């Protein structure tokens, strides 16, 4: 069993990188991917701990990109911190995120919500600031009862406090990932189109633009949804991948390796991705 989608406190998770392979080992995983948003700097810390525990740590990250179907999240695998086309692109993305965070703090103030930029940055603890950190501050201040409520009422796209930020396009992102020796997988595909028939057309376009796989075996999806997505990936020649999307206390219903308790991504998924990496 493996888990190819986890987050640490280097982005919007609550646990340090070293904790992820510990949780993976406890769940019975042979490998786990670190996929922080727009960042690669937690991978080596996680890998050092993984080596001690006999858990393979896969380098990766999660990118927010623009596509013909609208915004989507793209997981990059087999990439490391350092120099390269993707790493250079991430530097620009991080600059854009910093500017977005300032605008977001100003929007919160306009709405009368008690979450200053200083409080949000303190919640992030030195990692990349994301909307879950804003949500956590709003929970602590009693504005909302949960992180999910903060997104539903204030922070999700189309809600009053949402602030857009610059994104790579999907072709730009897949090209940078491939040029850096990685593979590109669409995360939680039903966030793009909740209807399978509408998603089919979008996946066909994404496959033509360099996507290598679909995260069909996602922590919050039902067995039926996972089966639908696996079939969709197969029809378009894409790898079937999966992961929990673990964020620690920011998504308390999801656990490393098992998601909501019924997730079990088989080891051969990683073999499939490595084969695609060699053929890119």
SERO-4910 file (N, C-alpha, C, O; in steps of 0.05 Angstrom, whole numbers):
BEGIN
 pado doro    nc1    nc2    nc3   cac1   cac2   cac3    cc1    cc2    cc3    oc1    oc2    oc3
  Unk    A     17    -24      0      0      0      0     18     25      0     39     25     13
  Unk    A      9     46    -14     24     71    -16      4     94    -13    -20     91    -14
  Unk    A     15    118    -10     -1    143     -8     14    164    -24     36    172    -16
  Unk    A      3    173    -46     17    192    -63      6    221    -61      8    237    -80
  Unk    A     -6    228    -38    -17    255    -35    -18    263     -5    -37    256      8
  Unk    A      3    276      4      4    285     32     16    313     33     31    322     16
  Unk    A      8    327     55     18    355     59     31    358     86     22    345    106
  Unk    A     51    375     88     65    380    113     61    409    121     48    425    107
  Unk    A     74    417    143     72    445    151     90    464    135     91    487    141
  Unk    A    103    453    114    117    471     95     97    484     77    103    505     65
  Unk    A     72    473     75     51    488     61     27    488     79     27    503     99
  Unk    A      5    474     73    -19    477     89    -27    452    105    -50    449    111
  Unk    A     -7    436    111    -12    414    130     -3    423    158      9    444    161
  Unk    A    -10    407    178     -3    414    206     20    400    217     30    407    238
  Unk    A     30    379    203     52    362    214     78    369    200     79    375    177
  Unk    A    101    366    215    127    370    202    133    348    183    121    326    185
  Unk    A    150    352    163    156    332    143    163    304    154    156    284    143
  Unk    A    178    304    176    187    279    188    164    261    198    166    237    199
  Unk    A    142    274    204    119    259    215    105    243    194     93    222    200
  Unk    A    106    251    169     90    237    148    100    208    144     83    190    144
  Unk    A    126    203    141    134    175    139    129    159    164    125    135    162
  Unk    A    128    171    187    121    157    211     92    148    210     86    125    217
  Unk    A     74    165    201     46    158    198     42    137    176     26    119    178
  Unk    A     58    140    155     57    121    133     65     93    142     52     73    136
  Unk    A     86     92    158     96     66    168     75     53    187     70     29    185
  Unk    A     63     70    203     42     60    222     18     49    206      4     30    216
  Unk    A     12     61    183    -11     52    167     -4     28    150    -22     16    138
  Unk    A     21     20    148     29     -2    132     37      5    103     38    -12     86
  Unk    A     44     30     99     52     39     72     81     33     67     98     35     85
  Unk    A     87     25     42    115     21     34    127     46     22    151     49     22
  Unk    A    110     65     13    120     90      2     99    112      6     75    106      8
  Unk    A    109    136      8     91    159     11    103    183     -4    128    187     -4
  Unk    A     86    199    -16     95    223    -31     89    248    -14     68    250     -3
  Unk    A    109    266    -13    105    292     -2     97    311    -24    113    315    -43
  Unk    A     73    323    -22     63    339    -45     53    366    -34     30    373    -38
  Unk    A     71    381    -21     63    407    -11     57    426    -35     67    423    -57
  Unk    A     40    446    -29     32    465    -49     55    483    -57     65    498    -40
  Unk    A     63    481    -83     83    500    -94    110    499    -81    126    517    -86
  Unk    A    116    478    -65    141    477    -51    153    449    -51    138    429    -53
  Unk    A    180    448    -50    194    422    -50    213    420    -26    228    400    -24
  Unk    A    212    439     -8    233    441     13    229    423     37    246    422     55
  Unk    A    207    408     38    204    389     60    212    360     53    212    343     71
  Unk    A    219    356     28    223    328     19    247    315     32    244    292     42
  Unk    A    270    328     34    294    315     45    290    309     74    300    288     83
  Unk    A    277    326     89    272    320    117    255    295    120    260    278    137
  Unk    A    234    293    104    217    270    104    232    245     96    229    224    108
  Unk    A    249    248     75    263    224     65    283    213     86    286    189     89
  Unk    A    296    231    100    315    222    120    301    204    141    312    184    149
  Unk    A    277    213    149    262    197    169    251    172    156    250    150    168
  Unk    A    242    174    131    232    150    117    253    129    114    247    105    117
  Unk    A    278    137    108    300    118    106    304    102    132    310     78    132
  Unk    A    301    116    154    303    103    180    282     82    185    286     62    199
  Unk    A    258     87    174    235     70    179    230     50    157    212     33    159
  Unk    A    245     51    135    241     33    112    217     41     95    205     24     82
  Unk    A    210     67     95    188     77     79    200     95     57    214    114     63
  Unk    A    195     88     32    205    105     10    190    131      9    165    131      9
  Unk    A    204    153      7    192    179      4    196    189    -24    218    192    -34
  Unk    A    174    195    -38    174    205    -65    172    236    -64    155    247    -51
  Unk    A    190    249    -79    189    278    -80    167    287    -99    162    275   -120
  Unk    A    154    308    -91    132    319   -107    122    345    -97    132    356    -77
  Unk    A    102    356   -110     88    380   -101     61    381   -115     55    365   -133
  Unk    A     44    399   -106     18    404   -118     16    432   -128     21    451   -113
  Unk    A      8    435   -153      6    461   -166    -23    468   -172    -38    451   -180
  Unk    A    -30    493   -169    -55    503   -178    -51    515   -206    -35    534   -209
  Unk    A    -64    504   -225    -60    513   -253    -86    520   -266   -108    512   -258
  Unk    A    -84    536   -288   -107    543   -304   -109    524   -328    -89    516   -339
  Unk    A   -133    517   -335   -137    499   -358   -162    508   -373   -177    525   -365
  Unk    A   -166    495   -396   -190    501   -412   -216    494   -396   -237    505   -401
  Unk    A   -213    475   -378   -236    467   -362   -239    483   -336   -258    479   -321
  Unk    A   -221    502   -332   -221    518   -307   -198    511   -289   -181    495   -297
  Unk    A   -196    523   -266   -174    518   -247   -174    488   -239   -195    476   -235
  Unk    A   -150    477   -236   -147    450   -226   -121    448   -210   -104    465   -212
  Unk    A   -119    426   -195    -95    420   -180    -80    397   -194    -92    377   -202
  Unk    A    -54    401   -198    -37    383   -212    -15    373   -193      0    389   -182
  Unk    A    -13    347   -190      8    335   -174     32    328   -191     29    315   -212
  Unk    A     56    337   -183     81    330   -196     96    310   -179    100    314   -155
  Unk    A    105    289   -192    120    268   -177    148    265   -189    153    271   -212
  Unk    A    167    255   -172    194    250   -179    209    276   -185    226    277   -202
  Unk    A    203    297   -169    217    322   -171    228    329   -144    217    321   -123
  Unk    A    250    344   -144    265    349   -119    271    379   -117    270    393   -137
  Unk    A    277    388    -93    285    416    -89    312    420   -102    329    402   -103
  Unk    A    317    443   -113    342    449   -127    337    466   -152    319    483   -152
  Unk    A    352    461   -173    349    476   -198    335    459   -219    338    435   -220
  Unk    A    321    473   -236    307    460   -258    284    476   -268    277    496   -255
  Unk    A    271    469   -290    249    485   -301    225    487   -282    214    509   -279
  Unk    A    218    465   -269    195    466   -251    203    483   -226    186    499   -217
  Unk    A    227    479   -216    235    494   -193    235    524   -198    228    540   -181
  Unk    A    244    532   -222    243    560   -229    215    570   -230    209    593   -222
  Unk    A    197    554   -242    169    562   -243    157    565   -215    141    583   -210
  Unk    A    164    547   -197    153    548   -170    162    574   -156    147    584   -140
  Unk    A    186    583   -161    194    608   -149    176    631   -157    168    647   -139
  Unk    A    168    633   -182    149    653   -190    122    649   -178    109    669   -171
  Unk    A    113    624   -176     87    618   -164     87    627   -135     67    638   -125
  Unk    A    108    622   -120    110    630    -92    109    660    -89     97    670    -70
  Unk    A    122    675   -107    120    704   -107     91    713   -110     81    731    -97
  Unk    A     77    699   -129     49    706   -133     31    700   -109     13    714   -103
  Unk    A     38    678    -95     23    670    -71     27    691    -49      8    698    -35
  Unk    A     51    702    -47     57    722    -27     40    747    -31     28    758    -13
  Unk    A     38    755    -57     21    779    -63     -8    773    -58    -22    790    -48
  Unk    A    -17    749    -64    -45    741    -59    -51    743    -30    -72    752    -22
  Unk    A    -32    734    -13    -37    733     16    -41    762     27    -58    766     45
  Unk    A    -26    781     16    -30    808     25    -58    819     17    -71    832     33
  Unk    A    -66    812     -8    -92    821    -17   -114    807     -1   -135    819      5
  Unk    A   -110    782      6   -129    767     21   -133    779     49   -155    782     59
  Unk    A   -111    786     62   -113    798     88   -128    825     87   -144    831    105
  Unk    A   -123    840     65   -138    865     62   -167    860     58   -184    875     68
  Unk    A   -174    839     43   -202    832     38   -216    824     64   -239    832     69
  Unk    A   -202    809     80   -213    800    106   -219    824    124   -240    826    137
  Unk    A   -201    844    123   -205    868    139   -230    883    129   -245    893    145
  Unk    A   -233    885    103   -256    898     91   -282    885    100   -302    898    104
  Unk    A   -281    859    102   -305    844    110   -310    843    140   -330    833    150
  Unk    A   -291    855    155   -293    856    184   -287    829    198   -295    824    220
  Unk    A   -271    812    184   -264    786    195   -238    789    211   -219    801    200
  Unk    A   -236    778    235   -213    783    252   -190    763    247   -185    745    262
  Unk    A   -176    768    224   -153    751    217   -133    768    202   -135    773    178
  Unk    A   -113    778    217    -93    795    205    -72    778    191    -70    754    196
  Unk    A    -56    791    173    -35    777    159    -15    765    179     -5    743    175
  Unk    A    -10    780    201      9    770    221     -1    745    234     14    726    239
  Unk    A    -27    744    241    -38    720    253    -38    696    234    -33    674    242
  Unk    A    -44    702    209    -44    680    189    -16    669    185    -13    644    184
  Unk    A      4    686    184     31    677    180     41    662    205     55    642    203
  Unk    A     32    670    229     39    656    253     27    628    253     39    609    262
  Unk    A      2    626    243    -11    600    241      5    581    222      6    557    227
  Unk    A     16    593    201     31    577    181     58    568    193     69    548    183
  Unk    A     68    581    213     92    573    227    117    573    210    135    557    214
  Unk    A    119    591    191    143    593    174    141    579    148    159    581    132
  Unk    A    120    563    144    116    550    118    101    568     99     96    592    105
  Unk    A     93    557     76     78    573     57     49    577     67     36    559     75
  Unk    A     41    603     66     14    610     76     -7    601     55     -4    607     32
  Unk    A    -28    588     65    -50    580     48    -77    586     61    -77    594     85
  Unk    A    -98    582     47   -125    588     58   -132    571     83   -147    581    100
  Unk    A   -122    547     85   -128    532    110   -117    547    135   -129    544    157
  Unk    A    -95    562    132    -85    577    155   -104    599    162   -109    605    186
  Unk    A   -116    612    142   -136    633    147   -160    620    161   -171    631    180
  Unk    A   -168    597    151   -191    583    162   -187    576    191   -204    579    208
  Unk    A   -162    567    198   -156    560    225   -158    584    244   -167    582    267
  Unk    A   -149    607    234   -151    632    251   -181    639    255   -188    646    277
  Unk    A   -197    636    234   -226    642    237   -239    623    256   -257    631    271
  Unk    A   -231    598    256   -241    579    276   -233    587    304   -250    587    322
  Unk    A   -208    594    308   -198    601    334   -212    626    345   -216    629    369
  Unk    A   -220    644    326   -233    669    334   -263    665    338   -277    684    346
  Unk    A   -273    641    332   -302    636    336   -319    646    313   -344    646    316
  Unk    A   -308    654    291   -323    663    268   -338    640    255   -361    642    247
  Unk    A   -325    617    254   -337    592    243   -330    569    261   -313    571    279
  Unk    A   -344    547    257   -341    524    275   -320    505    265   -309    489    280
  Unk    A   -313    506    239   -294    487    228   -279    499    204   -288    519    193
  Unk    A   -257    486    197   -242    495    173   -260    493    148   -260    510    131
  Unk    A   -275    471    146   -293    467    123   -314    490    121   -320    500    100
  Unk    A   -325    497    144   -345    519    144   -332    545    135   -345    561    121
  Unk    A   -307    550    143   -294    574    134   -292    575    104   -295    597     92
  Unk    A   -286    553     91   -284    552     62   -312    555     50   -316    570     31
  Unk    A   -331    541     61   -358    541     49   -371    569     50   -385    577     32
  Unk    A   -365    584     72   -378    610     76   -361    633     65   -372    652     54
  Unk    A   -335    631     68   -318    655     63   -296    651     42   -292    669     26
  Unk    A   -282    628     41   -257    626     28   -256    611      1   -237    615    -14
  Unk    A   -276    595     -5   -276    580    -30   -281    599    -53   -290    622    -50
  Unk    A   -274    590    -77   -278    606   -101   -308    614   -103   -326    598   -100
  Unk    A   -312    640   -108   -339    651   -109   -350    661    -83   -371    674    -83
  Unk    A   -336    656    -61   -345    666    -35   -333    693    -29   -314    701    -43
  Unk    A   -343    708     -9   -335    737     -6   -305    742     -2   -295    762    -11
  Unk    A   -291    724     11   -263    729     17   -243    716     -2   -219    717      2
  Unk    A   -254    704    -24   -236    691    -43   -220    712    -59   -232    731    -68
  Unk    A   -194    707    -61   -177    724    -77   -161    706    -96   -147    688    -87
  Unk    A   -162    712   -122   -148    696   -142   -118    702   -141   -110    724   -131
  Unk    A   -102    684   -151    -73    689   -154    -63    679   -181    -77    663   -194
  Unk    A    -40    688   -189    -29    679   -215    -25    649   -216    -17    637   -196
  Unk    A    -30    637   -239    -27    608   -242    -12    602   -268    -15    617   -288
  Unk    A      3    580   -269     13    570   -294    -11    558   -309    -31    550   -297
  Unk    A     -9    557   -335    -28    542   -351    -22    513   -350      1    505   -343
  Unk    A    -41    496   -356    -36    467   -356    -13    459   -374      5    444   -366
  Unk    A    -12    468   -399     11    461   -417     38    471   -405     58    457   -408
  Unk    A     38    495   -394     63    505   -382     72    487   -359     96    480   -356
  Unk    A     53    479   -342     59    463   -319     69    435   -327     89    425   -316
  Unk    A     55    422   -345     63    395   -353     90    395   -367    107    377   -363
  Unk    A     95    416   -383    121    418   -396    144    422   -376    165    409   -379
  Unk    A    139    438   -356    160    443   -335    165    417   -319    187    411   -312
  Unk    A    143    403   -313    146    378   -297    162    357   -313    180    345   -302
  Unk    A    155    354   -338    169    334   -355    198    342   -359    215    324   -358
  Unk    A    203    367   -363    230    376   -367    247    373   -342    272    373   -344
  Unk    A    234    371   -319    248    367   -294    249    337   -286    257    331   -264
  Unk    A    241    319   -304    243    291   -299    219    279   -284    221    257   -273
  Unk    A    197    294   -283    174    285   -268    151    276   -285    152    276   -309
  Unk    A    129    268   -271    104    262   -284     82    279   -272     84    287   -249
  Unk    A     60    284   -287     39    302   -279     13    287   -276      5    273   -295
  Unk    A      0    290   -253    -25    276   -247    -46    296   -238    -41    313   -220
  Unk    A    -70    294   -249    -92    312   -240   -103    303   -213   -111    279   -210
  Unk    A   -103    321   -193   -112    314   -166   -142    316   -165   -155    332   -179
  Unk    A   -154    299   -148   -184    299   -142   -200    310   -166   -211    332   -164
  Unk    A   -202    294   -188   -213    305   -213   -242    315   -211   -250    332   -227
  Unk    A   -258    305   -193   -286    314   -191   -288    343   -182   -310    354   -183
  Unk    A   -267    355   -173   -268    384   -167   -268    400   -192   -276    423   -192
  Unk    A   -260    388   -214   -261    402   -240   -289    401   -252   -300    422   -259
  Unk    A   -300    377   -253   -327    373   -263   -340    351   -245   -330    328   -246
  Unk    A   -360    357   -230   -372    336   -213   -388    316   -229   -395    294   -218
  Unk    A   -394    322   -254   -409    303   -271   -389    288   -288   -373    299   -302
  Unk    A   -391    261   -287   -372    244   -301   -372    249   -331   -352    248   -344
  Unk    A   -396    252   -342   -398    256   -371   -384    282   -380   -370    283   -400
  Unk    A   -388    304   -364   -374    329   -371   -344    327   -366   -328    339   -381
  Unk    A   -336    311   -346   -308    308   -340   -293    293   -363   -270    298   -367
  Unk    A   -307    275   -376   -295    260   -398   -283    278   -419   -260    273   -427
  Unk    A   -297    298   -428   -287    316   -448   -262    331   -438   -243    335   -452
  Unk    A   -264    340   -412   -241    355   -401   -217    337   -399   -194    347   -404
  Unk    A   -220    312   -391   -197    294   -389   -184    289   -416   -160    287   -418
  Unk    A   -200    286   -437   -189    283   -464   -171    306   -471   -149    302   -482
  Unk    A   -180    330   -465   -163    354   -471   -138    354   -454   -116    360   -464
  Unk    A   -141    347   -428   -118    347   -410    -97    326   -418    -73    331   -416
  Unk    A   -106    303   -427    -88    283   -436    -72    292   -460    -48    286   -463
  Unk    A    -84    307   -478    -71    318   -501    -51    340   -494    -33    346   -509
  Unk    A    -54    351   -470    -36    373   -461    -15    363   -441     -2    379   -427
  Unk    A    -10    337   -440     13    327   -426      8    314   -399     27    306   -386
  Unk    A    -17    312   -390    -23    299   -365    -17    269   -367    -23    256   -387
  Unk    A     -5    258   -346      2    229   -346    -17    212   -331    -18    188   -335
  Unk    A    -33    223   -312    -50    206   -296    -72    221   -283    -73    246   -283
  Unk    A    -91    206   -271   -114    217   -256   -113    205   -228   -109    181   -224
  Unk    A   -117    222   -208   -119    212   -180   -147    201   -176   -164    214   -164
  Unk    A   -151    177   -185   -178    164   -183   -183    154   -155   -205    155   -145
  Unk    A   -162    143   -142   -164    131   -115   -159    152    -94   -138    152    -81
  Unk    A   -178    170    -92   -175    194    -74   -188    189    -47   -209    175    -45
  Unk    A   -176    201    -26   -185    195      1   -214    200      7   -226    186     23
  Unk    A   -226    221     -5   -253    228      1   -274    217    -19   -298    222    -16
  Unk    A   -265    202    -39   -284    191    -58   -295    164    -50   -282    149    -35
  Unk    A   -319    158    -59   -332    133    -53   -320    111    -72   -307    118    -92
  Unk    A   -323     86    -65   -314     65    -83   -325     68   -111   -312     62   -131
  Unk    A   -350     76   -113   -363     80   -140   -349    102   -155   -344     99   -179
  Unk    A   -344    124   -142   -330    147   -155   -302    139   -164   -293    146   -185
  Unk    A   -288    124   -147   -262    115   -154   -262     97   -179   -245     99   -196
  Unk    A   -282     80   -180   -285     62   -203   -291     77   -228   -280     71   -250
  Unk    A   -308     97   -226   -314    114   -250   -289    128   -260   -285    129   -284
  Unk    A   -274    139   -242   -250    154   -250   -228    135   -261   -214    142   -280
  Unk    A   -226    112   -249   -206     92   -260   -213     85   -289   -195     82   -305
  Unk    A   -239     81   -294   -247     75   -321   -242     98   -340   -233     93   -363
  Unk    A   -247    122   -331   -242    146   -347   -212    148   -353   -204    154   -376
  Unk    A   -195    144   -334   -166    145   -338   -157    124   -359   -142    130   -377
  Unk    A   -167    100   -356   -159     78   -374   -168     84   -403   -153     79   -421
  Unk    A   -192     95   -406   -201    102   -433   -184    122   -447   -182    122   -472
  Unk    A   -171    139   -432   -155    161   -444   -125    156   -441   -109    174   -444
  Unk    A   -118    131   -434    -90    123   -433    -74    136   -411    -50    140   -413
  Unk    A    -87    142   -389    -74    155   -366    -70    135   -343    -85    116   -340
  Unk    A    -50    140   -327    -45    124   -303    -67    129   -282    -77    151   -279
  Unk    A    -74    108   -268    -92    110   -245    -75    112   -220    -60     94   -213
  Unk    A    -78    135   -206    -62    139   -182    -80    145   -158   -105    145   -161
  Unk    A    -68    149   -134    -85    155   -112    -70    164    -87    -46    160    -85
  Unk    A    -85    176    -69    -73    185    -44    -94    197    -25   -117    201    -34
  Unk    A    -86    201     -1   -105    209     20   -112    239     19   -134    247     26
  Unk    A    -92    256     11    -94    285     13    -93    293     43   -107    311     52
  Unk    A    -76    279     58    -73    285     86    -63    313     91    -43    322     79
  Unk    A    -76    327    110    -68    354    118    -66    356    149    -64    378    159
  Unk    A    -67    334    163    -67    336    192    -93    348    202   -115    341    193
  Unk    A    -90    367    221   -114    378    234   -131    395    216   -154    402    222
  Unk    A   -120    403    193   -136    419    174   -156    403    158   -175    414    147
  Unk    A   -152    377    156   -171    359    144   -173    334    162   -162    313    155
  Unk    A   -185    336    185   -183    315    205   -196    289    198   -192    269    211
  Unk    A   -212    289    177   -225    263    169   -207    246    152   -214    223    146
  Unk    A   -184    256    144   -166    241    126   -141    232    140   -127    248    153
  Unk    A   -134    206    138   -110    196    150    -90    186    129    -99    177    107
  Unk    A    -64    187    135    -44    178    116    -49    148    110    -53    132    128
  Unk    A    -49    142     84    -52    114     76    -80    105     72    -86     92     52
  Unk    A    -98    112     91   -125    100     91   -147    120     85   -170    113     83
  Unk    A   -140    146     82   -161    166     77   -181    166     99   -175    172    123
  Unk    A   -206    160     92   -228    159    111   -232    131    122   -252    125    136
  Unk    A   -212    114    117   -213     87    128   -215     65    107   -210     41    114
  Unk    A   -222     72     83   -227     51     62   -208     54     39   -212     41     18
  Unk    A   -187     70     41   -168     74     19   -146     54     21   -135     49     43
  Unk    A   -138     43     -2   -115     25     -3   -104     26    -31   -112     11    -49
  Unk    A    -85     44    -36    -73     48    -62    -51     26    -66    -32     26    -50
  Unk    A    -53      9    -85    -34    -13    -88     -6     -4    -97     -3     17   -110
  Unk    A     14    -19    -90     42    -12    -96     47     -9   -126     63      7   -134
  Unk    A     32    -25   -143     38    -24   -171     32      3   -184     42      8   -206
  Unk    A     16     20   -170     11     47   -181     37     62   -184     41     76   -203
  Unk    A     55     59   -164     81     73   -166     98     61   -189    112     76   -202
  Unk    A     96     35   -193    111     24   -216    101     35   -242    116     41   -260
  Unk    A     74     38   -244     62     49   -269     72     78   -274     79     85   -296
  Unk    A     74     94   -253     83    121   -256    112    122   -264    120    138   -280
  Unk    A    128    105   -252    157    104   -259    161     96   -288    179    106   -301
  Unk    A    144     78   -298    146     71   -326    140     94   -344    153     98   -365
  Unk    A    120    110   -337    113    133   -352    135    154   -351    140    168   -371
  Unk    A    147    156   -328    169    175   -325    192    168   -345    203    186   -358
  Unk    A    198    143   -347    219    134   -365    212    139   -394    230    143   -411
  Unk    A    186    138   -401    178    141   -429    174    170   -437    171    176   -461
  Unk    A    173    189   -418    168    217   -425    192    229   -439    192    253   -446
***
